[in-house]
Amino acid sequence: TLITPDPTYSPTFQPTLIAENWYYWGAEEGRGNTLAQNQQVPQEIEGEIQDVSAGSRHTFLIEKGGLATAAGFVESAFGYRGHLGLGQIDEKCKNDKNKLCEGENDPLTIKTVIDPSGEKLDAPPFKRAYAGVGIPADSGGMHSVLIGTNGKVYIAGNNSKGQLCLGDDKIPYVNYFHEVAGMPGKVHAAAVGGEFTLILTEDGKVWGCGTNEVGQIGQGDDVDYSNRPRRIKELENIDELSTGLSFAIFLNKVKGRVWGTGSNLYGQQCGFTAGEPMTNVHEIDIKGADKITQVETNRESSYFLFGDGEVRSCGRNDEGQLGNGDYANTSEINPIVKVALNERIIRIGSGPTSQSVFFIGEDSVWASGLNDRFQLGMDDIGSRGTPVKVDFQCDVEIEYVSSSDSHTVANGRYLNC
């Protein structure tokens, strides 16, 4: 994530705040364009973008100064549950660049939020965005998260399992971003999964709401869901967290320790449980964990970046998303594998619905995994099990990459075009 955080308890991997252009490739509906069309290689769009997030058929951008915009394709007004945070759909409009419509929507500014008393307020400056997790057949039933520079967290969208953290089961969804009340301190980061939300406060504590059916919010076997933020008591001094569709990974860099919770169907928590979930938070045993600088996850896979630039991965690999050169899931015999890269990697990017992953180097980006809609940014389709170079025009300095199940966004700048 590109934003320089407020002062925290320990250093983070985040680079210095820079406003950059942004890049888009993959399925065009992810930025509100026509269904079934694709952008094959990265297209540069001028701007001053500080954060990017790709969700199922939608994209969030945070501009310099904290302005948040959302773009995307809404399948139907009936099925839409407010994940763009732009209010109600105007059912009379179509392709109106100033209104939220059924179908295509160019970037629209998020101007309004709702405070805990229910009052509408002007949107504050934002610093982080986390787009929603859905599937093409139900691209409306999602939720999204924004974090303000004021340290408050705002959530919009579907509330089927209490994932909006509003403390009310009777609210089916909200279509403006609502402030989450009662957080015990400023929020540093968040993560969005399928019907659950995790929130990391600046003191290193983690809070979760939404479904806990397979332990997604780390509350054991006796809690089905929570409609309020519930602390994961086992976690202290967490620097980073990342979610897949139904699981989460946490990192304490100072102590060199990694934890996981939730689904382990494909071994995405780097251990063998015969497909059974881990409903309580548990420590993951990774050799050299004290050298891990970043954790990243996608749909059912996990990635670990080490200080020397090496990347290891575990979990599902049917599309080659582990990047180790084959298409076999990790197993009890081989619970974690090394990504087949000679480049020194400085960051990893993906997303909770994605089956693609991006390895960011000093002047290039490499990718592996699903590529049926040109998600990997190369002028060819077909999944890749060994990382391939993303087809930027020339050397590029990329801050962040975020991918969904069908498109990818990034921010950065060309170095020598």
Solvent accessible surface area in square Angstrom, and as a share of the most:
residue,aa,sasa,rsa
1,T,27,0.16
2,L,0,0.00
3,I,9,0.05
4,T,65,0.38
5,P,29,0.19
6,D,43,0.22
7,P,128,0.81
8,T,40,0.23
9,Y,77,0.29
10,S,14,0.09
11,P,114,0.72
12,T,33,0.19
13,F,53,0.22
14,Q,27,0.12
15,P,29,0.19
16,T,103,0.60
17,L,81,0.40
18,I,70,0.36
19,A,34,0.27
20,E,7,0.03
21,N,37,0.19
22,W,21,0.07
23,Y,0,0.00
24,Y,0,0.00
25,W,0,0.00
26,G,0,0.00
27,A,0,0.00
28,E,18,0.08
29,E,5,0.02
30,G,0,0.00
31,R,32,0.12
32,G,2,0.02
33,N,52,0.26
34,T,59,0.34
35,L,66,0.33
36,A,86,0.67
37,Q,104,0.46
38,N,52,0.27
39,Q,39,0.17
40,Q,78,0.35
41,V,43,0.25
42,P,7,0.04
43,Q,73,0.33
44,E,60,0.27
45,I,46,0.23
46,E,150,0.67
47,G,33,0.32
48,E,98,0.44
49,I,6,0.03
50,Q,15,0.07
51,D,4,0.02
52,V,7,0.04
53,S,11,0.07
54,A,6,0.05
55,G,1,0.01
56,S,1,0.01
57,R,36,0.13
58,H,1,0.00
59,T,3,0.02
60,F,0,0.00
61,L,10,0.05
62,I,0,0.00
63,E,52,0.23
64,K,118,0.50
65,G,65,0.62
66,G,4,0.03
67,L,79,0.39
68,A,1,0.01
69,T,10,0.06
70,A,1,0.01
71,A,4,0.03
72,G,0,0.00
73,F,27,0.11
74,V,3,0.02
75,E,90,0.40
76,S,38,0.25
77,A,25,0.20
78,F,183,0.76
79,G,26,0.25
80,Y,13,0.05
81,R,69,0.25
82,G,0,0.00
83,H,4,0.02
84,L,1,0.00
85,G,1,0.01
86,L,32,0.16
87,G,1,0.01
88,Q,149,0.66
89,I,22,0.11
90,D,48,0.25
91,E,142,0.64
92,K,199,0.84
93,C,19,0.12
94,K,158,0.67
95,N,85,0.44
96,D,50,0.26
97,K,142,0.60
98,N,133,0.68
99,K,93,0.39
100,L,9,0.04
101,C,0,0.00
102,E,77,0.35
103,G,12,0.12
104,E,53,0.24
105,N,4,0.02
106,D,45,0.23
107,P,64,0.41
108,L,22,0.11
109,T,43,0.25
110,I,3,0.02
111,K,147,0.62
112,T,32,0.18
113,V,3,0.01
114,I,12,0.06
115,D,25,0.13
116,P,80,0.50
117,S,96,0.62
118,G,51,0.49
119,E,101,0.45
120,K,123,0.52
121,L,78,0.39
122,D,131,0.68
123,A,28,0.22
124,P,26,0.16
125,P,68,0.43
126,F,3,0.01
127,K,11,0.04
128,R,20,0.07
129,A,5,0.04
130,Y,32,0.12
131,A,6,0.05
132,G,2,0.02
133,V,12,0.07
134,G,10,0.10
135,I,83,0.42
136,P,75,0.47
137,A,94,0.73
138,D,76,0.39
139,S,3,0.02
140,G,8,0.08
141,G,20,0.19
142,M,3,0.01
143,H,3,0.01
144,S,0,0.00
145,V,0,0.00
146,L,0,0.00
147,I,0,0.00
148,G,0,0.00
149,T,67,0.39
150,N,59,0.30
151,G,3,0.03
152,K,90,0.38
153,V,1,0.00
154,Y,8,0.03
155,I,0,0.00
156,A,0,0.00
157,G,0,0.00
158,N,22,0.11
159,N,8,0.04
160,S,62,0.40
161,K,60,0.25
162,G,3,0.03
163,Q,2,0.01
164,L,0,0.00
165,C,4,0.03
166,L,41,0.20
167,G,18,0.17
168,D,52,0.27
169,D,83,0.43
170,K,182,0.77
171,I,51,0.26
172,P,88,0.55
173,Y,80,0.31
174,V,15,0.09
175,N,28,0.14
176,Y,57,0.21
177,F,0,0.00
178,H,39,0.17
179,E,26,0.12
180,V,5,0.03
181,A,55,0.43
182,G,76,0.73
183,M,32,0.15
184,P,71,0.45
185,G,44,0.43
186,K,104,0.44
187,V,0,0.00
188,H,6,0.03
189,A,9,0.07
190,A,3,0.03
191,A,7,0.06
192,V,4,0.02
193,G,0,0.00
194,G,18,0.17
195,E,64,0.29
196,F,0,0.00
197,T,0,0.00
198,L,0,0.00
199,I,1,0.01
200,L,0,0.00
201,T,1,0.01
202,E,33,0.15
203,D,67,0.35
204,G,0,0.00
205,K,53,0.22
206,V,0,0.00
207,W,42,0.15
208,G,1,0.01
209,C,0,0.00
210,G,0,0.00
211,T,4,0.02
212,N,3,0.02
213,E,111,0.50
214,V,44,0.25
215,G,0,0.00
216,Q,10,0.04
217,I,0,0.00
218,G,4,0.04
219,Q,34,0.15
220,G,7,0.07
221,D,113,0.58
222,D,139,0.72
223,V,27,0.16
224,D,101,0.52
225,Y,91,0.35
226,S,9,0.06
227,N,29,0.15
228,R,152,0.55
229,P,31,0.19
230,R,102,0.37
231,R,57,0.21
232,I,1,0.00
233,K,160,0.68
234,E,91,0.41
235,L,0,0.00
236,E,80,0.36
237,N,67,0.34
238,I,0,0.00
239,D,3,0.02
240,E,14,0.06
241,L,20,0.10
242,S,13,0.08
243,T,7,0.04
244,G,0,0.00
245,L,41,0.20
246,S,30,0.20
247,F,0,0.00
248,A,0,0.00
249,I,0,0.00
250,F,0,0.00
251,L,0,0.00
252,N,4,0.02
253,K,41,0.17
254,V,111,0.64
255,K,122,0.52
256,G,10,0.09
257,R,91,0.33
258,V,0,0.00
259,W,24,0.08
260,G,0,0.00
261,T,0,0.00
262,G,0,0.00
263,S,17,0.11
264,N,4,0.02
265,L,110,0.55
266,Y,57,0.22
267,G,13,0.12
268,Q,1,0.00
269,Q,4,0.02
270,C,13,0.08
271,G,29,0.28
272,F,118,0.49
273,T,38,0.22
274,A,75,0.58
275,G,27,0.26
276,E,111,0.50
277,P,47,0.30
278,M,51,0.23
279,T,24,0.14
280,N,76,0.39
281,V,15,0.08
282,H,47,0.21
283,E,83,0.37
284,I,7,0.04
285,D,140,0.72
286,I,10,0.05
287,K,175,0.74
288,G,32,0.31
289,A,15,0.12
290,D,89,0.46
291,K,122,0.52
292,I,5,0.02
293,T,46,0.27
294,Q,7,0.03
295,V,6,0.03
296,E,28,0.13
297,T,0,0.00
298,N,1,0.00
299,R,48,0.18
300,E,24,0.11
301,S,0,0.00
302,S,1,0.00
303,Y,0,0.00
304,F,0,0.00
305,L,4,0.02
306,F,9,0.04
307,G,40,0.38
308,D,104,0.54
309,G,5,0.05
310,E,43,0.19
311,V,4,0.02
312,R,51,0.19
313,S,0,0.00
314,C,0,0.00
315,G,0,0.00
316,R,50,0.18
317,N,0,0.00
318,D,65,0.34
319,E,41,0.19
320,G,0,0.00
321,Q,2,0.01
322,L,0,0.00
323,G,0,0.00
324,N,35,0.18
325,G,43,0.41
326,D,60,0.31
327,Y,111,0.42
328,A,61,0.47
329,N,67,0.34
330,T,15,0.09
331,S,51,0.33
332,E,114,0.51
333,I,151,0.77
334,N,85,0.44
335,P,49,0.31
336,I,49,0.25
337,V,30,0.17
338,K,123,0.52
339,V,3,0.02
340,A,50,0.39
341,L,33,0.16
342,N,161,0.83
343,E,71,0.32
344,R,129,0.47
345,I,3,0.01
346,I,46,0.23
347,R,22,0.08
348,I,7,0.04
349,G,3,0.02
350,S,7,0.05
351,G,6,0.06
352,P,29,0.18
353,T,3,0.02
354,S,0,0.00
355,Q,30,0.13
356,S,1,0.01
357,V,0,0.00
358,F,0,0.00
359,F,0,0.00
360,I,1,0.01
361,G,2,0.02
362,E,109,0.49
363,D,56,0.29
364,S,7,0.05
365,V,1,0.01
366,W,52,0.18
367,A,0,0.00
368,S,0,0.00
369,G,0,0.00
370,L,25,0.12
371,N,0,0.00
372,D,81,0.42
373,R,50,0.18
374,F,26,0.11
375,Q,1,0.00
376,L,0,0.00
377,G,0,0.00
378,M,27,0.12
379,D,98,0.51
380,D,70,0.36
381,I,93,0.47
382,G,30,0.29
383,S,32,0.21
384,R,55,0.20
385,G,6,0.06
386,T,65,0.38
387,P,10,0.06
388,V,36,0.21
389,K,109,0.46
390,V,4,0.02
391,D,72,0.37
392,F,18,0.08
393,Q,139,0.62
394,C,37,0.22
395,D,50,0.26
396,V,1,0.01
397,E,52,0.23
398,I,2,0.01
399,E,8,0.03
400,Y,15,0.06
401,V,8,0.05
402,S,15,0.10
403,S,0,0.00
404,S,1,0.01
405,D,28,0.14
406,S,16,0.10
407,H,0,0.00
408,T,0,0.00
409,V,0,0.00
410,A,0,0.00
411,N,0,0.00
412,G,0,0.00
413,R,110,0.40
414,Y,33,0.13
415,L,76,0.38
416,N,100,0.51
417,C,107,0.64
